[in-house]
């Protein structure tokens, strides 16, 4: 069986290739070059039509979905892993809405990585095949974890720095929380968003921003040098590889409650907040909160191995092909 991943490559999402390297028959092939029946596995629908230019976005929507329809008529099946509820920071939301509707109709099966979201969608669309397959863990993927000593409580915001992650809101709360809390923001941002964040940070000595791409050999050290990861996603997010990465390395997570936080259990592997006031309340209590156990945190994602995810994915492929 041929598996055609879409996108064919994505350097910002290594978890895709952790899955695919465990599967036989993976053949990264552009849509317009697929010539044999197989499974087209789509991740981000917006990559079928995403462009800041309106006319280009419309043209991509029309041509790519016509190609998908044509491939289905010639023996291909489509599986869509729905990572988000809408495209992040996309300038043409009505095109995104239309593209997601088209893909929903064309898909033979839809993978949701959060059980609660899968159950909700299944109730709304009982005739559609919607299955739960979790996001695989990253245990040991970036080398061994090691702890680093420090006096203050270190919060880490790590990964691509984009508006939908609402790091600006985290900065505002940390600035209110006192001198014992330090926030380290590490990841690449656009020039405009980086300028906005630096303005918010101002002369604060408790917040550091490293606007750069982080190579793989630094990841374990960054995670080991923090006390908590912190996330504040907007409502477009269903899946967070950053949350799973943190838990995989025993780093507790503080995050705004959403489907992406399904693996977080208050007081066991992190804490959940709903708004700025509840986040501030969590931060103010951290100096007096017991330390969460490293191995207990890893245990909350240990069963979701990449091998298990690959096995579940292949079972689904065989059932629809």
C-alpha positions as CSV (number, residue, x, y, z in Angstrom):
1,X,0.0,0.0,0.0
2,X,1.3,3.4,-0.9
3,X,1.1,6.2,1.7
4,X,1.3,9.7,0.3
5,X,1.9,12.2,3.1
6,X,0.8,15.8,2.6
7,X,2.8,17.9,3.1
8,X,5.5,15.8,1.5
9,X,8.0,17.3,4.0
10,X,7.8,19.8,6.9
11,X,11.0,20.6,8.7
12,X,9.1,22.4,11.5
13,X,7.1,19.2,12.5
14,X,9.6,16.3,13.0
15,X,6.9,14.2,14.7
16,X,5.5,13.5,11.2
17,X,8.6,11.6,10.2
18,X,8.8,9.8,13.6
19,X,5.5,8.3,12.5
20,X,6.3,7.7,8.9
21,X,9.7,6.1,9.4
22,X,7.8,3.3,11.2
23,X,5.5,2.6,8.3
24,X,6.2,0.7,5.1
25,X,5.2,2.2,1.8
26,X,5.5,5.9,2.6
27,X,6.1,7.7,-0.7
28,X,6.3,11.5,-0.4
29,X,4.9,12.6,-3.7
30,X,3.3,15.9,-4.8
31,X,-0.4,15.6,-5.5
32,X,0.1,16.3,-9.2
33,X,2.6,13.4,-9.5
34,X,0.6,10.7,-7.8
35,X,-0.1,8.0,-10.4
36,X,-0.9,4.9,-8.3
37,X,-3.8,4.2,-5.9
38,X,-2.9,4.6,-2.2
39,X,-3.7,6.6,1.0
40,X,-3.3,10.4,0.8
41,X,-2.7,11.4,4.3
42,X,-3.4,15.1,4.8
43,X,-2.3,17.1,7.9
44,X,-3.0,20.8,7.6
45,X,-5.8,21.6,5.2
46,X,-4.6,25.2,4.8
47,X,-1.5,23.9,2.9
48,X,-3.9,23.1,0.1
49,X,-4.9,26.7,-0.3
50,X,-2.9,28.8,2.0
51,X,-1.5,32.1,0.7
52,X,-1.7,35.7,1.8
53,X,-2.7,36.6,-1.8
54,X,-6.5,36.2,-2.2
55,X,-6.5,35.2,-5.9
56,X,-3.6,32.7,-5.4
57,X,-5.5,31.1,-2.5
58,X,-8.7,30.7,-4.5
59,X,-6.8,29.2,-7.4
60,X,-5.0,26.8,-5.1
61,X,-8.2,25.8,-3.5
62,X,-9.8,25.0,-6.9
63,X,-6.9,23.1,-8.4
64,X,-5.9,21.1,-5.4
65,X,-9.4,20.0,-4.5
66,X,-10.1,19.1,-8.1
67,X,-6.9,17.0,-8.0
68,X,-8.0,15.2,-4.8
69,X,-11.5,14.5,-6.3
70,X,-9.8,13.1,-9.5
71,X,-7.4,10.9,-7.4
72,X,-10.4,9.5,-5.5
73,X,-12.1,8.5,-8.7
74,X,-8.9,6.6,-9.6
75,X,-8.6,4.5,-6.5
76,X,-7.0,6.7,-3.8
77,X,-8.4,7.2,-0.3
78,X,-8.0,10.3,1.8
79,X,-7.3,10.4,5.5
80,X,-7.2,13.8,7.2
81,X,-5.5,14.3,10.6
82,X,-7.3,17.3,11.9
83,X,-4.7,19.2,14.0
84,X,-6.7,22.4,14.4
85,X,-10.3,23.8,14.2
86,X,-9.2,26.5,11.8
87,X,-6.0,27.7,10.2
88,X,-3.7,29.7,12.5
89,X,-3.4,33.4,11.6
90,X,-4.8,32.8,8.1
91,X,-5.9,36.1,6.4
92,X,-8.8,34.6,4.5
93,X,-11.0,32.8,7.0
94,X,-13.9,32.2,4.5
95,X,-11.5,30.3,2.2
96,X,-10.3,28.3,5.2
97,X,-13.9,27.5,6.1
98,X,-14.7,26.4,2.5
99,X,-11.5,24.3,2.2
100,X,-12.2,22.5,5.4
101,X,-15.7,21.8,4.4
102,X,-14.5,20.3,1.1
103,X,-11.9,18.2,2.8
104,X,-14.3,17.0,5.4
105,X,-16.6,15.7,2.6
106,X,-13.8,14.1,0.5
107,X,-12.1,12.4,3.5
108,X,-12.7,8.6,3.9
109,X,-11.6,8.9,7.5
110,X,-10.7,11.8,9.9
111,X,-8.2,11.3,12.7
112,X,-8.6,13.4,15.9
113,X,-5.8,13.3,18.4
114,X,-8.0,14.2,21.4
115,X,-10.6,11.8,22.6
116,X,-13.0,14.5,23.8
117,X,-12.9,16.3,20.5
118,X,-13.4,13.0,18.6
119,X,-16.4,12.2,20.7
120,X,-17.9,15.6,20.1
121,X,-17.4,15.5,16.3
122,X,-18.7,11.9,16.1
123,X,-22.0,13.0,17.8
124,X,-22.3,15.9,15.3
125,X,-21.5,13.8,12.3
126,X,-22.5,10.2,13.1
127,X,-22.2,9.1,9.4
128,X,-18.6,10.2,9.1
129,X,-15.8,8.0,10.2
130,X,-13.9,9.9,12.9
131,X,-11.3,8.0,14.9
132,X,-9.1,8.8,17.8
133,X,-5.4,8.2,17.4
134,X,-3.2,10.1,19.9
135,X,-0.2,12.2,19.1
136,X,2.8,10.0,19.8
137,X,5.2,10.9,22.6
138,X,8.8,12.2,22.2
139,X,10.4,10.3,25.0
140,X,14.2,10.3,24.4
141,X,13.8,11.8,20.9
142,X,16.1,14.7,21.6
143,X,18.6,12.8,23.8
144,X,18.6,12.4,27.6
145,X,16.9,14.8,30.0
146,X,19.2,16.5,32.5
147,X,18.3,19.0,35.2
148,X,20.0,22.4,35.6
149,X,20.1,24.2,39.0
150,X,18.7,27.7,39.3
151,X,17.2,29.9,42.0
152,X,14.2,31.4,40.3
153,X,11.2,29.6,38.9
154,X,11.8,29.4,35.1
155,X,8.8,29.3,32.7
156,X,9.7,28.2,29.1
157,X,7.8,29.2,26.0
158,X,9.5,27.1,23.3
159,X,8.8,26.6,19.6
160,X,7.8,28.8,16.6
161,X,6.6,32.2,18.0
162,X,3.3,33.0,16.3
163,X,0.3,35.2,17.3
164,X,-2.1,32.3,17.8
165,X,0.1,31.2,20.8
166,X,-0.7,34.4,22.5
167,X,2.7,34.8,24.1
168,X,1.9,38.5,24.4
169,X,-0.7,37.6,27.0
170,X,1.7,35.4,28.9
171,X,4.2,38.3,29.0
172,X,1.6,40.6,30.5
173,X,0.8,38.2,33.3
174,X,4.4,37.4,34.1
175,X,5.1,41.1,34.5
176,X,2.6,41.2,37.3
177,X,3.7,38.0,39.1
178,X,6.9,39.2,40.9
179,X,10.6,38.8,40.7
180,X,10.7,35.0,41.6
181,X,9.1,34.1,38.2
182,X,11.2,34.3,35.0
183,X,9.9,33.7,31.5
184,X,12.2,32.4,28.7
185,X,10.8,32.7,25.2
186,X,12.9,30.7,22.7
187,X,11.9,30.3,19.1
188,X,11.7,32.1,15.7
189,X,9.2,34.9,15.2
190,X,8.4,37.2,12.3
191,X,10.1,40.6,12.4
192,X,6.8,42.3,13.1
193,X,5.7,40.0,15.9
194,X,9.2,40.0,17.4
195,X,9.1,43.8,17.6
196,X,5.7,43.7,19.3
197,X,6.9,41.2,21.9
198,X,10.1,43.2,22.6
199,X,7.9,46.3,23.1
200,X,5.8,44.4,25.7
201,X,8.8,43.1,27.5
202,X,10.3,46.5,27.7
203,X,13.0,46.8,30.4
204,X,11.7,43.8,32.4
205,X,14.6,41.7,33.8
206,X,12.3,38.7,34.4
207,X,11.6,38.0,30.7
208,X,14.1,36.9,28.1
209,X,13.3,36.5,24.4
210,X,15.7,34.6,22.0
211,X,14.4,35.1,18.5
212,X,16.1,32.1,16.8
213,X,15.6,28.6,15.5
214,X,16.5,26.0,18.1
215,X,18.6,23.0,16.7
216,X,17.7,19.5,17.9
217,X,20.9,19.2,20.1
218,X,19.7,22.1,22.3
219,X,16.2,20.9,23.0
220,X,16.9,18.6,25.9
221,X,19.0,21.3,27.6
222,X,16.2,23.9,27.2
223,X,13.6,21.5,28.7
224,X,16.0,20.5,31.6
225,X,16.7,24.2,32.4
226,X,13.1,25.1,33.0
227,X,10.6,24.3,35.8
228,X,7.5,24.6,33.7
229,X,6.4,25.0,30.1
230,X,3.7,27.6,29.5
231,X,1.1,27.8,26.7
232,X,-1.8,30.0,25.9
233,X,-3.3,28.9,22.6
234,X,-6.2,30.6,20.9
235,X,-9.4,28.6,20.1
236,X,-8.1,27.4,16.7
237,X,-5.8,24.7,18.3
238,X,-6.7,21.0,18.7
239,X,-3.2,19.5,19.0
240,X,0.0,20.7,20.6
241,X,3.3,18.9,19.9
242,X,4.9,21.4,22.4
243,X,2.8,20.1,25.2
244,X,3.5,16.5,24.4
245,X,7.2,17.2,24.1
246,X,7.3,18.9,27.5
247,X,5.5,16.0,29.2
248,X,7.7,13.5,27.4
249,X,10.7,15.1,29.1
250,X,9.1,15.3,32.5
251,X,8.5,19.0,32.3
252,X,5.1,20.0,33.9
253,X,2.9,22.2,31.8
254,X,0.9,25.3,32.6
255,X,-1.7,25.9,29.8
256,X,-5.0,27.6,29.0
257,X,-7.6,24.9,29.0
258,X,-8.5,23.6,25.5
259,X,-8.8,20.3,23.6
260,X,-5.0,20.4,23.3
261,X,-4.6,20.1,27.0
262,X,-6.5,16.8,27.4
263,X,-3.3,15.1,28.8
264,X,-2.8,17.6,31.5
265,X,-4.1,16.7,35.0
266,X,-4.0,19.4,37.6
267,X,-1.5,18.7,40.3
268,X,0.0,15.6,38.5
269,X,1.7,16.9,35.4
270,X,0.7,20.6,35.3
271,X,-1.9,23.2,35.9
272,X,-4.7,24.6,33.7
273,X,-6.0,28.2,33.6
274,X,-8.9,29.9,31.7
275,X,-7.9,33.5,31.7
276,X,-5.3,36.0,32.8
277,X,-6.5,36.1,36.4
278,X,-6.4,32.3,36.9
279,X,-2.9,32.2,35.3
280,X,-1.7,34.9,37.6
281,X,-3.2,32.9,40.6
282,X,-1.2,29.8,39.5
283,X,2.0,31.8,39.1
284,X,1.7,33.4,42.5
285,X,1.2,30.0,44.2
286,X,4.2,28.3,42.4
287,X,6.8,29.2,45.0
288,X,4.7,27.4,47.6
289,X,3.6,24.5,45.5
290,X,5.2,21.0,45.8
291,X,7.4,19.9,43.0
292,X,5.7,17.5,40.6
293,X,7.4,14.2,40.1
294,X,9.5,13.9,36.9
295,X,8.7,10.2,36.2
296,X,5.0,10.7,37.0
297,X,4.8,13.4,34.4
298,X,6.4,11.2,31.7
299,X,4.1,8.4,32.7
300,X,1.1,10.4,31.5
301,X,2.2,10.1,27.9
302,X,4.3,6.9,28.0
303,X,1.6,4.6,26.5
304,X,1.3,6.8,23.4
305,X,4.4,5.5,21.8
306,X,5.2,6.2,18.2
307,X,5.0,2.4,17.5
308,X,1.5,2.3,19.0
309,X,0.4,5.4,16.9
310,X,1.9,3.8,13.7
311,X,0.1,0.5,14.3
312,X,-3.2,2.3,14.8
313,X,-2.7,4.4,11.7
314,X,-1.9,1.4,9.6
315,X,-5.0,-0.4,10.9
316,X,-7.1,2.5,9.8
317,X,-5.4,2.6,6.4
318,X,-6.1,-1.0,5.8
319,X,-9.7,-0.6,6.8
320,X,-10.4,2.2,4.3
321,X,-8.3,1.1,1.4
